[in-house]
Amino acid sequence: METTLTEDQTLPPWVSKMDEHLDPLGDALSFIIKGHLLVEAALRDRLFEAGVSRTRLKDMTANLVIERAKELADTTLEQDQIWLAMFALNKLRNRVGHELETGDCAELLDQLFLTWPHDATSIHDPNMTMPINMSIGYLIAFSQLIVLSKVNP
């Protein structure tokens, strides 16, 4: 993934991480694993900025990180689908990373694809690479830009 800028533009740090870790010609499994890591890292950064201690963050599972960020986010009903997509990405990553099996992913793919029409049930379908990549990119950007309420010390 290569990004071109004019002289007066700078990239946010998360774009550099995407460039470094997500190969546009990569496979869906890589996108799911690496994309999930980038989303989780961004949410952990937002939670730290909101006042959650590094010690507490270290003990939180990815699912708890998403849940806590959702609790602290000033979200609207329109953003509910985004949170569903994050939980779907986490479940897909768990299937791939922990269970070494993906099985029927139709429901999770439905939740992950925010705006991309599809009819596949498998992440191994080569036609799924682009929609998975686009959806994860959207989730990474959302995770980087979301504003969370401060936690009570």
Protein Blocks (a to p, Z undefined) as FASTA:
>chain_A
ZZdddfkbccdfklmmmmmmmcfkbcfklmmmmmmmmmmmmmmmmmmmnopafklmmmpc
fklmmmmmmmmpccdfklmmmmmmmmmmmmmmmmmmmnopgbjaklmmmmmmmmlccfbf
bfklmklmmmmmmmmmmmmmmmmmpccddddZZ
